[in-house]
């Protein structure tokens, strides 16, 4: 018997980080979508987390993930995501401040 599976979506769009299988760590407003048992992630205002070490101190910089894209909203297949996690509070604050400046707020 065929059982219908509908699209389910987490429209919470909280700030999260995704670690991708290619090693990139990206941050943005993330929602998780499931359709027929397959997961995709929608990530808006996507930025790459760039680790910099200066004099023994580690800092995380933010830069547009794909700067040549017209729009910074992407659909990423779940099989390409190694893990998802909530960023540290200071990183989330820095991200929100950056996005506000980019939007002219």
C-alpha positions in Angstrom: 0.0 0.0 0.0 1.3 3.4 -1.0 1.4 5.9 1.8 1.5 9.6 0.8 4.3 11.7 2.3 3.8 15.4 2.2 6.3 18.2 2.4 7.0 19.1 5.9 8.9 22.3 6.7 10.4 24.0 9.7 9.7 27.6 8.9 11.3 28.8 12.1 14.2 30.3 10.2 16.5 30.6 13.1 20.2 31.5 12.7 22.1 28.3 12.3 25.4 27.0 10.9 25.7 24.2 8.5 29.0 22.2 8.1 29.1 20.9 4.5 30.8 17.8 3.2 33.3 20.0 1.3 34.5 21.5 4.6 32.7 24.9 4.3 30.9 26.2 7.4 28.1 28.6 6.5 25.7 30.6 8.6 22.3 32.1 7.8 18.6 31.9 8.5 18.0 28.1 8.1 14.8 26.2 7.6 14.6 22.4 7.2 12.3 20.8 4.6 11.4 17.1 4.2 9.7 15.6 1.1 9.3 11.9 0.6 11.9 11.3 3.3 14.5 13.5 1.8 15.8 16.5 3.6 16.8 19.8 2.1 17.8 23.0 3.8 16.9 26.5 2.8 19.4 29.1 4.0 19.0 32.8 3.5 21.5 35.6 3.8 24.2 32.9 3.5 27.7 33.7 4.7 30.8 31.7 5.0 32.6 31.4 8.4 36.2 32.1 7.8 38.6 31.2 10.6 41.6 33.4 11.0 44.5 32.9 13.5 46.4 36.0 14.5 49.1 35.8 17.2 47.6 32.7 18.8 44.0 34.2 18.8 41.3 32.7 16.7 38.7 34.9 15.1 35.8 34.0 12.8 35.2 36.4 9.9 32.1 36.4 7.8 31.9 36.8 4.0 29.3 36.1 1.4 29.4 32.4 0.7 29.0 32.7 -3.1 29.7 36.4 -3.7 28.9 36.2 -7.4 25.3 34.9 -6.8 22.5 37.4 -7.5 20.6 36.2 -4.4 22.0 34.8 -1.1 19.3 32.2 -0.6 20.2 28.6 -1.4 18.7 25.2 -1.3 21.2 22.6 0.0 20.5 18.8 -0.2 20.6 17.1 3.2 23.1 14.6 2.0 25.6 17.4 1.5 25.3 18.6 5.2 27.5 16.9 7.7 26.0 18.7 10.7 23.9 21.6 11.8 24.4 23.7 14.9 23.5 26.9 16.7 26.4 29.5 16.6 27.9 31.0 19.7 26.0 34.1 20.8 28.7 36.5 19.7 28.9 35.0 16.2 25.1 35.2 15.9 25.2 38.9 17.0 28.0 39.7 14.5 26.0 38.0 11.7 22.8 39.9 12.6 24.7 43.2 12.7 26.3 42.5 9.3 23.0 41.5 7.7 21.4 44.6 9.1 24.1 46.8 7.5 23.8 45.0 4.2 20.1 45.5 4.1 20.5 49.2 4.9 19.1 49.0 8.4 
